[in-house]
Amino acid sequence: MNIIEIAKEIFEIESKEIKNLSNLLTNDFKNAIQDIFKCKGKFIISGMGKSGLIGKKIAATLASTGTPSFFLHPGEAYHGDLGMIEKEDIILLLSNSGETDEVLKIIPFLKNQGNIIISITGNASSTLAKNSNYHLNVHVEKEGCPLNLAPMSSTTATLVMGDAIATALMKVRDFKDQDFAQFHPGGSLGRRLLTKVENVMNSENLPICSLEDSIKDIIKTMSSSKFGLTVVVSDDKIDGIITDGDIRRAMEDENSFFILIASDLMTKNPKTINHDAKLTEAQQLMTDTKINSLLVTKNETLVGIVQIYDLGL
């Protein structure tokens, strides 16, 4: 028994079935997307067993990509939770056979209330498919299960169809990464997209010197901070920046080193960023200019320093 070959066989079976889904698409998919996009209510997903587990994932994906959605267990719905479904809601019912009793039981309520019903099944002739406004076919010829009994290819196909729905809606809504971050404020993407530079910048004990400061004073100022640089300022305006690299290069000329002042060493017009810029802007600027520190300004006045590790990258 070759364990690796078994895994490869499963990959081959399921990838073949997924590839065939494109041949099963009809205008029902397009029309369903259009109605979901125009929907003023919620997009509710329901299914039993393995289909229910896939339904929960589809609902979570939709909710995080701009489509108000949640999963409703059909058994719980039939025993009182149908009150969660309002007239303007659209319902997605999942059942590979299209004959799941718990799912079929809630159809009369949905029809009576006038809800749009979308179904995902592997049987276009099933009771569920025939009682849906739109049917999305995920028929598979072969399950990954060697007994062809446990749902494997069919649940994968349902999941991929759910991803297709979510992706189509994202495209129609012109859903951007900034929108995604709104729903994921705790993640690294959300942090970079929503957090401003002023929220992470260092603003205490900034290393500042004047144009006439001696090399001794510059080194002392630089050593007292953790930034590895000193900002040259006059009349509250930034004149330049001196880095520890500038100091090391200047030391190569021992004859002139000790008579240097800040104006001799500084790099004029250093890179700066506004205090209310987003972290993504700071990241892009650092990447483009290959630097590790940015001077943060407000009304052209130095208010802080942000370094690459402050971005949490």
Buried (B, 14 or more C-beta within 10 A) or exposed (E): EEEEEEEEEBEEBBEEBBEBBEEBEEEBBEBBBEBBEEBEBBBBBBBBBBBBBBBBBBBBBBBBBBBEBBBBBBBEBBEEBBEEBEEEBBBBBBBBBBBBEBBBBBBEBBEEBEBBBBBBBBBBEBBBBEBBBBBBBBBBEEBBBEEEEEBBBBBBBBBBBBBBBBBBBBEBEEBEEEBBBEEBEEEEBBBBBBBBBBBBBBEEEBBBBBBEBBBEBBBBBBEEBEBBBBBBBBEEEBBBBBBBEBBEEBEEEEEEEEEBBBBEBBBEEBBBBBBEBBBBBBBEBBEEEEBBBBBBBEEEEBBBBBBBEBBEE
